[in-house]
């Protein structure tokens, strides 16, 4: 179990955004590819909101990407495909509930398992070198853990900018939302100025 705490004492208007995040996240948290949220508590005396959720031992995806680069390699395409599949599945489940995430980025993707096999995969596929017993065990461990935690090893989290939409006439939903560098191109085009389901996948 982990707890994410948000202090809104300096901006009380944040509470309405936080409440929206609570309702949206709870609605989809049991779905595959979505971080599991157990409970949300608003602590009025201290102006804090507590999100109680499953603990994701692999941390966020950005940390994993940075770790891979620090060890000399980008994330291996095999791992990229596995991760992209799970993120796509999570987004599909959001859209099933008519929810646009609007802030998908590596920091908002949590890994439920520790991945230690990136360099071993590069060694095996790029250099065609024999693996050490430890490297082979790291790849095997990843595959086993991924299978064991099938629906929850790679999950979307943080629904603070998400929006539940209707089934019709919801093309233009307020101002452009998201983190610079991760905003869908369609949202930056003045001529369209609308969200579509593909906005989350861009």
Secondary structure, 3 states (H helix, E strand, C coil): CEEEEEECCCCCCHHHHHHHHHHHHHHHCCCCCECCEEEEEEEHHHCEEEEEECCCCCEEHHHHHHHHHHCCCCCCHHHHHHHHHHHHHHHHHHHHCCEECCCCCHHHEEECCCCCCHHHHHHHHCCCCCCCHHHHHHHHHHHHHHHHCCCCCEEECCCCCCEECCCCCCCCCCCCCCCCCCCCHHHHCCCCCCCCHHHHCC
